[in-house]
Structure formats: structure tokens, C-alpha cells
Amino acid sequence: MWQGMSWRLRGYLITGLGVLLLSPDALFVKDTEVDVATFMFWRALLLGTVLSLVAVARYGRDLPAAVRACGPAALWCPLAFAAGAWTFVIANRLTAAGNVLVIQNLAPLIAGLIGLLIYGQRLRRQTWVIILLCVAGASLMAAGEMGKGNPLGLIVALGLPLALAINTSVASAQKGVDTTVILPLGCVVILLPALLLGGATLPPTADLQRLALLSLVFLPGAYFCIQTGPRYLAGAEVSLMMLLETLVGTLLVWWWIGEAPTPLAFVGGALIIASLLGGGLLDLIRQRRKAAAGAPVPQTVLVDDGRVEKGGTEASKRRR
């Protein structure tokens, strides 16, 4: 079944799973009482340990070569990953989650522009329309919280969509290379400032349990899937799937803390779901029409050519 799926559908499923695992992140940030430096220290230490073990288990002695194969992503992705983590946590501590989510929703647009202007990745008109609809839906969901909290949080939050867009765009431009191996480097970049700010202190038991649950269970799977997404999708499409976090995160806060979404939130959530499902349905119909017309399956062409593992040729063709 997996082998019969289109490249784009694989990317959507992998990234979507990652976003679902990432969705409790804002809830955990709000639900802990430790300072930001301590939160980031334990988050990076625990998450980095798990991701490092996974990378070593997968590549063994070939791990240094796998990191070198990432090219420029080995520098830019860890920096962007760390910047996104710091800005997300700080912004959520300073201002309302709605403010952060509205600004985060700019990531697909920024990623689309980066891909177009720097890497020459052309998105289909359908993708641009879906991005705009989902941004509108996510903005409606967060509109009820706009204006709450410290205005400084808005300034900090501006770095979040830029960091997300750089990470997904640079990873996508590596043409199918596995960039999950450089995630531990991102954790090191997170860890160093936390150490300098005195974050290496033991938090209360309740907060440590929350941090362990988040960093050992949810985040490793989330970031592994999200970082794998650019092997199959353009950076803007990965950032587009990240908007699901707005919907799922809002529902989780409603369930756990009891903050009921506004009527606009339900309208926005419906718009996001309808846009993503509609886009996926159109892709499925298009693929079946091509198959009925006798067009070769991209995966078959890649297998015959011996390039299926790299995925670069298919990815580059798909984005032209």
C-alpha cells in the first residue's frame, strides 16, 4: 500500500503525523512553571539524547558521512531549528497563544517565497490557493485571543515563521537527503544558550515529569516526521501542514484547560480541514486520471533508474 502511494501523499501523511505529535507542545509550555532557560535546557537535553540514539542506531559508523551528505542543511537547519524552538517558547510565555499562532501562520508564505526566489521551486497554483485558505482559517481560529499578553511577545514571535520556513526550505532543497540526522545538532544549539542562562537546574517533580513526557515521547517522533517531510514535499507544503497544529492545539487546550474556542475558531478549523482535504482529493483524482491515460508511476520510473532511495530526481521533477 505504501509503495503504491504518490510521493506527495507520502509526504503529507508523514508530516501530518508529526504535526499531530507536536500539537501538545504549546499546552506543555503553558502548563509548566519553570523559567524559560530551565525549560529549554531539559527539553534540548532529553530530546537530543533520544534523537542521537536514533541516529546512531540507524547509521552507526556511517553517521558522520550522513551528516556531511546534508550539505548546507547541516549548518542552516540546526540554527533554524534552535531559533524556532526558542522563539516559540519565549513568545508563548510572553503573550497569548493566539498571537503566536497568527504570526506562525506566515511560515508557508515565507517558505514559498524562499523556495521560489532562492531554489527556483515553483508551487502549483492549487498549492498557493490552499496556503492562503489555511492561513485565513488559522487566523480566524486565533483572532479571539489577539491583543492579549505582552506586546514584546509579538516581536519575538516574528522569528518563528522565518525559522520554520528556512528549516523546511533548506531541507527540501537537498533533494531527498535524510536531514533527520542533523536534528541532534539543533538540540546542541538550543542547549548552549540555556546553559549560559543558568538553565541547568533541577525543576520541580511535576514539571520534570511534563518535560520528560514532552521531550521523550511526543517531540522525538514529531520532529523526526516533520524533518522527513521535505524529502517528499516542497518546504512551503511542509509549512502548510504545520497549520494543523493551530487546529489540534486549540482543541487540546479546550479539552485540558477548559478554554472554549470562539465561534470563529470553529469556522477557521473547518476551513483548514476543508482546504487540506480538498487539495488531497484533487491530487488523488489527478493521479488516477494520469494513470488511466497510461502515464508511468513516478516510483516505478525511479526504481528502474536506481534512484528511488535518494528521491532527488523525482522531487526535482515534481517541483518544476
NUFI-450923 format. One record per residue (C-alpha): x, y, z; residue in three letters. Coordinates in Angstrom, 2 decimals. Example, Ala and Ser with C-alpha at 12.3 -4.5 7.8 and 13.67 -1.06 7.14 Angstrom:
<sites>
+---------+---------+---------+-----+
|       X |       Y |       Z |   r |
+---------+---------+---------+-----+
|   12.30 |   -4.50 |    7.80 | ALA |
|   13.67 |   -1.06 |    7.14 | SER |
+---------+---------+---------+-----+
</sites>
This chain:
<sites>
+---------+---------+---------+-----+
|       X |       Y |       Z |   r |
+---------+---------+---------+-----+
|    0.00 |    0.00 |    0.00 | MET |
|    2.80 |    2.42 |    0.94 | TRP |
|    4.69 |    1.74 |   -2.29 | GLN |
|    1.55 |    2.50 |   -4.29 | GLY |
|    1.13 |    5.96 |   -2.79 | MET |
|    2.20 |    9.07 |   -4.64 | SER |
|    5.30 |   10.91 |   -3.42 | TRP |
|    3.23 |   13.90 |   -2.32 | ARG |
|    0.72 |   11.78 |   -0.39 | LEU |
|    3.55 |   10.09 |    1.49 | ARG |
|    4.90 |   13.50 |    2.45 | GLY |
|    1.50 |   14.72 |    3.64 | TYR |
|    0.93 |   11.62 |    5.78 | LEU |
|    4.41 |   11.71 |    7.36 | ILE |
|    4.28 |   15.43 |    8.05 | THR |
|    0.69 |   15.24 |    9.30 | GLY |
|    1.64 |   12.58 |   11.83 | LEU |
|    4.50 |   14.77 |   13.01 | GLY |
|    2.22 |   17.77 |   13.44 | VAL |
|   -0.24 |   15.71 |   15.48 | LEU |
|    2.57 |   14.66 |   17.81 | LEU |
|    3.80 |   18.25 |   18.03 | LEU |
|    0.38 |   19.74 |   18.80 | SER |
|    0.57 |   19.32 |   22.63 | PRO |
|    3.76 |   21.44 |   22.66 | ASP |
|    2.06 |   24.77 |   23.38 | ALA |
|   -0.06 |   23.13 |   26.08 | LEU |
|    3.04 |   21.82 |   27.86 | PHE |
|    4.74 |   25.23 |   27.57 | VAL |
|    1.75 |   26.89 |   29.23 | LYS |
|    1.34 |   24.15 |   31.82 | ASP |
|    4.86 |   24.29 |   33.30 | THR |
|    6.08 |   26.87 |   35.80 | GLU |
|    9.86 |   26.70 |   35.37 | VAL |
|   11.71 |   29.60 |   33.77 | ASP |
|   12.41 |   29.55 |   30.04 | VAL |
|   16.12 |   28.68 |   30.37 | ALA |
|   15.39 |   25.63 |   32.55 | THR |
|   12.57 |   24.54 |   30.26 | PHE |
|   14.81 |   24.78 |   27.18 | MET |
|   17.75 |   23.04 |   28.89 | PHE |
|   15.78 |   19.93 |   29.81 | TRP |
|   13.83 |   19.96 |   26.55 | ARG |
|   17.05 |   20.03 |   24.49 | ALA |
|   18.91 |   17.54 |   26.70 | LEU |
|   16.18 |   14.89 |   26.70 | LEU |
|   15.14 |   15.39 |   23.08 | LEU |
|   18.73 |   15.48 |   21.87 | GLY |
|   19.54 |   12.26 |   23.70 | THR |
|   16.67 |   10.38 |   22.03 | VAL |
|   17.38 |   11.78 |   18.56 | LEU |
|   21.10 |   10.99 |   18.90 | SER |
|   20.37 |    7.38 |   19.87 | LEU |
|   18.02 |    7.02 |   16.91 | VAL |
|   20.61 |    8.47 |   14.51 | ALA |
|   23.36 |    6.17 |   15.82 | VAL |
|   21.06 |    3.14 |   15.65 | ALA |
|   20.15 |    3.92 |   12.03 | ARG |
|   23.56 |    4.84 |   10.64 | TYR |
|   26.19 |    3.53 |   13.06 | GLY |
|   29.69 |    4.32 |   11.79 | ARG |
|   28.22 |    5.96 |    8.68 | ASP |
|   26.64 |    8.75 |   10.74 | LEU |
|   29.41 |   11.34 |   10.03 | PRO |
|   29.03 |   10.66 |    6.30 | ALA |
|   25.24 |   11.01 |    6.58 | ALA |
|   25.67 |   14.40 |    8.26 | VAL |
|   28.12 |   15.56 |    5.57 | ARG |
|   25.66 |   14.46 |    2.88 | ALA |
|   23.21 |   17.08 |    4.18 | CYS |
|   25.41 |   19.83 |    2.71 | GLY |
|   24.35 |   23.38 |    3.65 | PRO |
|   21.44 |   21.95 |    5.67 | ALA |
|   23.93 |   20.70 |    8.27 | ALA |
|   24.51 |   24.35 |    9.20 | LEU |
|   21.27 |   26.17 |    8.46 | TRP |
|   18.73 |   23.59 |    9.64 | CYS |
|   20.14 |   23.22 |   13.20 | PRO |
|   20.35 |   27.00 |   13.55 | LEU |
|   16.79 |   27.46 |   12.28 | ALA |
|   15.53 |   24.54 |   14.38 | PHE |
|   17.01 |   26.07 |   17.54 | ALA |
|   15.78 |   29.57 |   16.70 | ALA |
|   12.27 |   28.26 |   16.14 | GLY |
|   12.27 |   26.38 |   19.45 | ALA |
|   13.48 |   29.38 |   21.46 | TRP |
|   11.10 |   31.88 |   19.84 | THR |
|    8.12 |   29.54 |   20.21 | PHE |
|    8.64 |   29.02 |   23.94 | VAL |
|    9.54 |   32.64 |   24.76 | ILE |
|    6.66 |   34.07 |   22.71 | ALA |
|    4.14 |   31.70 |   24.32 | ASN |
|    5.36 |   32.77 |   27.76 | ARG |
|    5.09 |   36.48 |   26.91 | LEU |
|    1.82 |   36.65 |   25.02 | THR |
|   -1.36 |   34.74 |   24.26 | ALA |
|   -1.09 |   31.59 |   22.17 | ALA |
|   -3.40 |   33.14 |   19.59 | GLY |
|   -0.91 |   35.91 |   18.90 | ASN |
|    1.88 |   33.39 |   18.34 | VAL |
|   -0.23 |   31.20 |   16.09 | LEU |
|   -1.32 |   34.09 |   13.88 | VAL |
|    2.31 |   35.05 |   13.26 | ILE |
|    3.39 |   31.42 |   12.88 | GLN |
|    0.87 |   31.10 |   10.07 | ASN |
|    3.12 |   33.23 |    7.87 | LEU |
|    5.56 |   30.30 |    7.57 | ALA |
|    4.05 |   28.71 |    4.41 | PRO |
|    4.09 |   32.04 |    2.57 | LEU |
|    7.70 |   32.74 |    3.60 | ILE |
|    8.75 |   29.19 |    2.67 | ALA |
|    7.06 |   29.52 |   -0.70 | GLY |
|    8.95 |   32.74 |   -1.41 | LEU |
|   12.27 |   31.27 |   -0.24 | ILE |
|   11.77 |   28.22 |   -2.42 | GLY |
|   10.85 |   30.34 |   -5.44 | LEU |
|   13.48 |   33.09 |   -5.13 | LEU |
|   16.46 |   31.07 |   -3.87 | ILE |
|   15.92 |   27.50 |   -5.05 | TYR |
|   13.68 |   28.01 |   -8.07 | GLY |
|   10.94 |   25.76 |   -6.66 | GLN |
|    7.66 |   26.55 |   -8.37 | ARG |
|    4.49 |   25.74 |   -6.47 | LEU |
|    1.30 |   24.91 |   -8.28 | ARG |
|   -1.48 |   27.47 |   -8.29 | ARG |
|   -3.58 |   24.98 |   -6.30 | GLN |
|   -0.94 |   24.92 |   -3.54 | THR |
|   -0.86 |   28.73 |   -3.28 | TRP |
|   -4.67 |   28.82 |   -3.02 | VAL |
|   -4.65 |   26.15 |   -0.27 | ILE |
|   -1.93 |   28.06 |    1.61 | ILE |
|   -3.96 |   31.27 |    1.56 | LEU |
|   -7.16 |   29.47 |    2.64 | LEU |
|   -5.40 |   27.69 |    5.50 | CYS |
|   -3.68 |   30.86 |    6.66 | VAL |
|   -7.06 |   32.57 |    6.67 | ALA |
|   -8.60 |   29.68 |    8.63 | GLY |
|   -5.81 |   29.60 |   11.20 | ALA |
|   -6.03 |   33.37 |   11.60 | SER |
|   -9.75 |   33.12 |   12.29 | LEU |
|   -9.07 |   30.49 |   14.95 | MET |
|   -6.59 |   32.73 |   16.75 | ALA |
|   -8.45 |   36.03 |   16.24 | ALA |
|  -10.26 |   35.76 |   19.57 | GLY |
|   -7.01 |   35.95 |   21.51 | GLU |
|   -5.39 |   38.75 |   19.56 | MET |
|   -4.29 |   41.69 |   21.67 | GLY |
|   -3.78 |   39.74 |   24.88 | LYS |
|   -0.42 |   39.44 |   26.60 | GLY |
|    2.85 |   41.35 |   26.38 | ASN |
|    3.42 |   43.13 |   23.02 | PRO |
|    7.08 |   42.07 |   23.25 | LEU |
|    5.88 |   38.53 |   22.60 | GLY |
|    4.71 |   39.64 |   19.16 | LEU |
|    8.19 |   40.87 |   18.29 | ILE |
|    9.78 |   37.62 |   19.47 | VAL |
|    7.18 |   35.58 |   17.58 | ALA |
|    8.22 |   37.18 |   14.28 | LEU |
|   11.30 |   34.94 |   14.30 | GLY |
|    9.18 |   31.79 |   14.42 | LEU |
|    7.76 |   31.67 |   10.86 | PRO |
|   11.12 |   32.72 |    9.43 | LEU |
|   12.90 |   29.91 |   11.31 | ALA |
|   10.30 |   27.33 |   10.26 | LEU |
|   10.46 |   28.46 |    6.63 | ALA |
|   14.27 |   28.36 |    6.49 | ILE |
|   14.41 |   24.89 |    8.03 | ASN |
|   11.83 |   23.31 |    5.71 | THR |
|   13.04 |   25.14 |    2.58 | SER |
|   16.73 |   24.30 |    3.05 | VAL |
|   15.91 |   20.67 |    3.93 | ALA |
|   13.65 |   20.36 |    0.89 | SER |
|   16.36 |   21.79 |   -1.40 | ALA |
|   18.72 |   18.90 |   -0.53 | GLN |
|   16.75 |   16.73 |   -2.97 | LYS |
|   15.67 |   13.80 |   -0.82 | GLY |
|   18.66 |   13.66 |    1.53 | VAL |
|   17.81 |   12.49 |    5.07 | ASP |
|   18.19 |   15.61 |    7.22 | THR |
|   16.84 |   14.00 |   10.38 | THR |
|   20.44 |   13.13 |   11.29 | VAL |
|   21.23 |   16.79 |   11.99 | ILE |
|   18.40 |   17.29 |   14.48 | LEU |
|   20.73 |   16.43 |   17.42 | PRO |
|   22.94 |   19.33 |   16.29 | LEU |
|   19.91 |   21.60 |   16.62 | GLY |
|   19.43 |   20.38 |   20.18 | CYS |
|   23.06 |   21.28 |   20.95 | VAL |
|   22.42 |   24.80 |   19.62 | VAL |
|   19.37 |   25.03 |   21.91 | ILE |
|   21.33 |   23.68 |   24.87 | LEU |
|   24.27 |   26.11 |   24.82 | LEU |
|   22.32 |   29.35 |   25.46 | PRO |
|   20.26 |   27.55 |   28.11 | ALA |
|   23.46 |   26.59 |   29.91 | LEU |
|   24.78 |   30.16 |   29.76 | LEU |
|   21.47 |   31.44 |   31.18 | LEU |
|   21.64 |   29.06 |   34.15 | GLY |
|   19.08 |   26.56 |   32.92 | GLY |
|   20.95 |   23.50 |   34.26 | ALA |
|   18.85 |   23.29 |   37.41 | THR |
|   16.53 |   20.54 |   38.53 | LEU |
|   12.87 |   21.58 |   38.10 | PRO |
|   10.07 |   20.53 |   40.46 | PRO |
|    8.97 |   16.92 |   40.10 | THR |
|    5.67 |   17.75 |   38.40 | ALA |
|    7.34 |   19.96 |   35.80 | ASP |
|   10.12 |   17.44 |   35.23 | LEU |
|    7.51 |   14.76 |   34.54 | GLN |
|    5.81 |   17.01 |   31.98 | ARG |
|    9.14 |   17.82 |   30.35 | LEU |
|   10.05 |   14.13 |   30.19 | ALA |
|    6.70 |   13.21 |   28.63 | LEU |
|    7.03 |   16.00 |   26.06 | LEU |
|   10.71 |   15.55 |   25.21 | SER |
|   10.99 |   11.77 |   25.35 | LEU |
|    7.64 |   10.78 |   23.82 | VAL |
|    5.97 |   13.48 |   21.74 | PHE |
|    8.78 |   15.64 |   20.36 | LEU |
|   11.18 |   12.94 |   19.02 | PRO |
|    8.50 |   11.43 |   16.79 | GLY |
|    7.15 |   14.85 |   15.86 | ALA |
|   10.45 |   16.36 |   14.73 | TYR |
|   11.58 |   13.16 |   13.04 | PHE |
|    8.43 |   13.08 |   10.90 | CYS |
|    8.39 |   16.82 |   10.19 | ILE |
|   12.07 |   16.80 |    9.19 | GLN |
|   11.38 |   13.81 |    6.92 | THR |
|    8.54 |   15.65 |    5.18 | GLY |
|   10.85 |   17.82 |    2.99 | PRO |
|   12.18 |   14.64 |    1.33 | ARG |
|    8.78 |   14.34 |   -0.35 | TYR |
|    7.35 |   17.88 |   -0.36 | LEU |
|    8.46 |   21.41 |   -1.07 | ALA |
|    9.25 |   23.48 |    2.02 | GLY |
|    6.08 |   25.54 |    1.64 | ALA |
|    3.94 |   22.39 |    1.62 | GLU |
|    5.57 |   21.13 |    4.82 | VAL |
|    4.96 |   24.52 |    6.45 | SER |
|    1.38 |   24.32 |    5.20 | LEU |
|    0.82 |   21.08 |    7.10 | MET |
|    2.17 |   22.78 |   10.22 | MET |
|   -1.01 |   24.86 |   10.28 | LEU |
|   -2.82 |   21.77 |   11.56 | LEU |
|   -1.10 |   22.48 |   14.87 | GLU |
|   -3.32 |   25.54 |   15.22 | THR |
|   -6.43 |   23.39 |   14.98 | LEU |
|   -5.33 |   20.42 |   17.11 | VAL |
|   -3.55 |   22.60 |   19.68 | GLY |
|   -6.66 |   24.71 |   20.20 | THR |
|   -8.78 |   21.60 |   20.75 | LEU |
|   -6.26 |   20.22 |   23.24 | LEU |
|   -6.26 |   23.44 |   25.26 | VAL |
|  -10.07 |   23.34 |   25.22 | TRP |
|  -10.06 |   19.75 |   26.49 | TRP |
|   -7.32 |   20.12 |   29.12 | TRP |
|   -7.64 |   23.67 |   30.41 | ILE |
|  -11.26 |   24.34 |   29.53 | GLY |
|  -10.71 |   27.37 |   27.28 | GLU |
|  -13.60 |   27.03 |   24.84 | ALA |
|  -12.84 |   28.13 |   21.26 | PRO |
|  -14.75 |   31.09 |   19.86 | THR |
|  -17.29 |   30.60 |   17.04 | PRO |
|  -14.66 |   31.98 |   14.65 | LEU |
|  -12.33 |   29.19 |   15.77 | ALA |
|  -14.79 |   26.56 |   14.58 | PHE |
|  -15.20 |   28.36 |   11.25 | VAL |
|  -11.43 |   28.63 |   10.83 | GLY |
|  -10.88 |   24.98 |   11.75 | GLY |
|  -13.48 |   23.87 |    9.24 | ALA |
|  -11.79 |   25.99 |    6.57 | LEU |
|   -8.40 |   24.40 |    7.27 | ILE |
|   -9.78 |   20.86 |    7.16 | ILE |
|  -11.82 |   21.51 |    4.01 | ALA |
|   -8.84 |   23.10 |    2.24 | SER |
|   -6.40 |   20.29 |    3.06 | LEU |
|   -8.90 |   17.53 |    2.29 | LEU |
|   -9.95 |   19.27 |   -0.92 | GLY |
|   -6.34 |   19.59 |   -2.05 | GLY |
|   -5.64 |   15.96 |   -1.26 | GLY |
|   -8.76 |   14.84 |   -3.15 | LEU |
|   -7.77 |   16.87 |   -6.21 | LEU |
|   -4.29 |   15.32 |   -6.14 | ASP |
|   -5.79 |   11.82 |   -5.93 | LEU |
|   -8.16 |   12.48 |   -8.84 | ILE |
|   -5.32 |   13.93 |  -10.92 | ARG |
|   -3.09 |   10.93 |  -10.21 | GLN |
|   -5.79 |    8.43 |  -11.19 | ARG |
|   -6.53 |   10.30 |  -14.42 | ARG |
|   -2.86 |   10.22 |  -15.38 | LYS |
|   -2.64 |    6.52 |  -14.55 | ALA |
|   -5.75 |    5.82 |  -16.64 | ALA |
|   -4.18 |    7.69 |  -19.53 | ALA |
|   -1.12 |    5.44 |  -19.35 | GLY |
|    1.29 |    7.79 |  -17.59 | ALA |
|    4.11 |    5.94 |  -15.75 | PRO |
|    4.09 |    5.85 |  -11.97 | VAL |
|    6.96 |    8.06 |  -10.71 | PRO |
|    8.10 |    5.47 |   -8.16 | GLN |
|    8.37 |    2.81 |  -10.90 | THR |
|   10.48 |    5.09 |  -13.03 | VAL |
|   12.76 |    5.74 |  -10.07 | LEU |
|   13.12 |    2.06 |   -9.22 | VAL |
|   14.02 |    1.25 |  -12.82 | ASP |
|   16.57 |    4.04 |  -12.81 | ASP |
|   18.04 |    3.04 |   -9.44 | GLY |
|   17.37 |    6.39 |   -7.73 | ARG |
|   14.37 |    5.66 |   -5.55 | VAL |
|   16.26 |    5.88 |   -2.27 | GLU |
|   17.65 |    9.32 |   -2.96 | LYS |
|   14.37 |   10.69 |   -4.23 | GLY |
|   16.12 |   13.74 |   -5.59 | GLY |
|   15.27 |   13.29 |   -9.24 | THR |
|   11.59 |   12.69 |   -8.56 | GLU |
|   11.43 |   15.57 |   -6.13 | ALA |
|   13.05 |   17.98 |   -8.54 | SER |
|   10.73 |   16.91 |  -11.37 | LYS |
|    7.70 |   17.23 |   -9.14 | ARG |
|    8.55 |   20.83 |   -8.23 | ARG |
|    9.24 |   22.05 |  -11.75 | ARG |
+---------+---------+---------+-----+
</sites>
